[in-house]
Structure formats: C-alpha cells, structure tokens
Amino acid sequence: MRIKPFFCVFLFLSVGFQSKAQVVWENPKAEVYPFLQRQAQKGNILLNDVIQPISRKQIAEHLQELSLLKSELNPTERKELEFFLQEYAEFTPDLSTDSITFLKKDPAGRLRFLSVKKGDFLLKGDPIIQSFHLRADQKKVSGWANGLSFWGHAGKNFSFQASFRDITETGTNIDSLRQFTPQTGIVRTIVEKGNTVNYTDLTGYITYNWNNGSISVGKDQQIYGYGQGGNLILSDKAPSYPFIRLDYQPLNWLKFHYSHAWLHSNTIDSARTYQTGNTVYGGFHQVYINKFLASHSFIFYPAKGLSISLGESMIYSDNLKVGYLIPIMFFKALDHYSSRYNIVTGENGQFFLQASSRNHIKNTHLYAALFIDEIRTEAMFNREKSRNQLGFQVGASVTDLLIPYFTAGLEYTRINPFVYQNLNPVQNYTSQDYVLGDWIGQNADRVTAFVKYNPLPRLTTRLQWDYIRKGPNHSAEDQYFAQPQPKFLIGPVEKQKQWLLEVRYELMHKLHLSGAYFKQDGIIRPALQTAAVPQEFRFGISYGL
C-alpha cells in the first residue's frame, strides 16, 4: 500500500505512449560530452544536458544532426564526429542487423569484447582495466583497477546497464579521506596494511521508456548544472547511491525531472541495533539511520539555446514517506503537514534555479545557478534579521576564440555560511558524509579560470586555475540563534591556489592515455584533512571507462 501513489503515477505516465527508443545512460566523463557541449555552444545543435547523465539515444541523435553539417565543421571536428558515430551506432538502421561478435569489430567497425544483436535484444560488453600513478616529493601512489561494463536493450521499451570496478591504491600519503578535493569520495574496505586502500565503484540501471519519457531504477550519481570547478546543486563528489529517476517531456519547451534517492547517513541507529546472541565483533548488529533525498524540477526551453530550471529538493530521514514518492508533490508543503510546523520534527528542504544561454552571444555559453537552503524574503536586506543561507554560481566561456577548437572560460562560486547544514546532522545535504553539492562546502568561494584546446582529433588539453577562500564551518547553534548571522568569510580565512595542466588522448574507443601536472599554494584544512602536497605528476591508462 505504501508505494501505491507512486505506482499510479507510473501507470498514468506509461499507458498510451508508444516506444521511441531504449534509454541507456552514458557516463558523464565520456569524451563525447565536451564535444557535444561545444557544438551546442556554437549553435549547431540544441543540447538538453542540464541534468547528467544523458542517454546514448540523445547523443546518437545529435551526432546524426551534426553529420548533416559536416561542411560547417573544421577537419578536427569531422574526424571526431566519425569516431563518435562508430561508438553510438546502435540506432543506425543500416547497422542494426543480427550479429554476434567476440573480440572483433561490431557492425559499426568498433572493436568490442562482446557484441550481440538479435531482433529487439542488444548486448554490448567490455572489460575495465585501469592503471594510474601519482608522484610528488613525499607522495608516491600507484593504483590498479579491473572490472566489467555492459549495457543493452531488452525489447522495445526496456534497457539495462551496469559497470563495476575494484580499485586498489598502494604507496605513501594516500588520500583515503577525499575531504577537500573535487575527487569523488570513496567507501573504503578493510585493509591489512596502512599503505593500501581498496574500494569499489558500482553503477547500474534498469530503464523503461516511452516516446517522451523514461523511468529508471539505478545506482549512480546525478550532476545538475555546468560548473567547471564544482556543481552547486548536485555533483559527483559523493559516492554513487541508489535512486529512482523519472524524466518526462510533454512539450518541446517543457521537461519534468524527478528523482528519489536512498542516501547513506553514516550514523548508527542505536534504537534499532540489536544483540546477535554471540560475542563476535561485540555481539551487536548495527543499523544505520535511513536517509533519503527527493528532488524534482521543471526545465523550460523558451528559445533555442536557452534553458531555465526551477526545482525543489528535500532531505529526510528515519522512515520512507510515501508523499515524497509522488513526483508532482510540493515537498515543502508536505513537510509542513507531516511536521505540524515543528522545526524539530521537520525535514531539510532546498530550492534551486539553473539558467543557461548558448550562442545568443556568438560561440558563448553563459550560465548561472542559485541554491537556497534557507532565506527570509521579508528580511533579506536586513542585516540584523536576515538568514540568507544560499549559494550561487555564474560562469561564461567562449569557444573558437582566435583559433578553432580553443575555449576559454571564467567562473565564480560563492556559498554562504550554513548552506548544506541542518540542525539534525543526519539531514545534512550529504551522503556517506560527502556533500552532494559543491565540494568546497559552506562559507567559501572560488574563482575558476580555464582554457581548453584540441590540437589533434581526440587529444584534449586543459589548463585550469582555481583560487579558493574558506572560512570556518559555524555551529548549528550559530545557525539558528545568532543575530545577526555570521558574515560571509568571517573568522580565520584560509586560501588556496591550484593549477592543473591535463592532457588526455583517446587512442581508440574507450582506451585513454592521460597525464597531468598539479600544483598547489596554500593549504585549507577542514576536519581530518591530511597534509597537502605542493605539486604532483599524474599518469594513467585505462580501457572500458
């Protein structure tokens, strides 16, 4: 009975729609994303990518659009287009014949470990192999990963996919906490040696789709926005988590997105912990407090290249609540109903906005994001009574600047005190104790400047500079009782400058070579942060990611 409202909504959206194409979500780190984003920035395609990952079908459609504009692309772009058309060829009618290949090229000429096509059934699979090395004055780390990635279609409406990596790092000064860094957080397994860390990366989906929508049950991250230095609303900082995802586009100018996630509180529920009847490991079975995230948004496309997103999210805990499984429910009003306007029984709600403009100024992408944790509109300009607990981000980039395939951009992010924080720590905007939004956290700002250039097809170079300022994370007592509220960056302020020069080359499909030089001046030390390394060199090779 508890899931009946959600089931009814699912039936309402599903019945009466004809299949268009199966939906397989593509890894946001795939090289095709910056290629398509740059083409959208030039006005060649209309790319709806405010929420990532996007589907392989959407990618294939845009590649087909670009194939009709070959004469307008430069030589490097044309070669990259041909390369990506091979990768996303499953929707090309001429290449949809039944076949089975093993360690051979598929019908599109793309070498795959496994490719199976029979009627409406499709299966593609590749191993994952990765090796990486970090070198610095007092830091030497080597890593190895292996796993498997596969995806496919089952009939006209269902699709499936999964990716698994087992990762081991060995060496000195391994950063196993991943506290103040844009790197994705990890959940460590138990290891015997202090110089070894092992963890896993697991994602997967089962998806049902119809002609203008899809619903997925999966485990992954969702990225919301266009930030180069970090994403204010949703990012890939926290490890992947299980969720339900619904996407529905009833009109060309309107899209609706909903997700409900099962987060990890990393907090033991002592009331539900029980004795096991023996003395092994203390004789108790411990249970974590349940934690959830419900989020929905409307995305408007009033003109070509222009998108405006308005959304709401709610972090809640303890028990699964049916109301948050209803995609069109107004979450804040539901919280008022269930908590009876009692702050100590309520949840942690947020509102957010994301806007994007592509090619309204030639070859230029302008974007902005606003994340509101709490605000008193009637007192927002009153220094004594205001509670402007919000963050914002503005950015711009220009491509084909002076020479083809050269992109330069600038971005500013500011996050006021107490953003992502709640009086109930279980309801902080986190999972596995990693923030779901921007990795710099509250009471901080960042300036990011970057340039990107592809001198050869599939050879990507990037130079990025970040300047970060961070004040202390204030207490919950200050958050709810201090008047006036603590000013932005008040208290001891730490500063950090970072330079990153990165080179990546996709030698063949899914085979990547990478190298990077990283330099840092200044150290920001949140809780548990280990000593920073002033500079380091990174090298890696991977297949299947």
Beta strands, then each sheet from edge to edge (+ up, - down):
strand 1: 51-52
strand 2: 99-105
strand 3: 111-118
strand 4: 121-136
strand 5: 139-154
strand 6: 158-172
strand 7: 196-210
strand 8: 213-220
strand 9: 223-224
strand 10: 241-251
strand 11: 254-268
strand 12: 274-275
strand 13: 284-285
strand 14: 288-303
strand 15: 306-317
strand 16: 348-358
strand 17: 364-374
strand 18: 389-398
strand 19: 406-415
strand 20: 430-431
strand 21: 434-435
strand 22: 444-456
strand 23: 459-470
strand 24: 494-508
strand 25: 511-521
strand 26: 535-543
sheet 1: 1+ 9-
sheet 2: 2+ 3- 4+ 5- 6+ 7- 8+ 10- 11+ 14- 15+ 16- 17+ 18- 19+ 22- 23+ 24- 25+ 26-
sheet 3: 12+ 13-
sheet 4: 20+ 21-
end
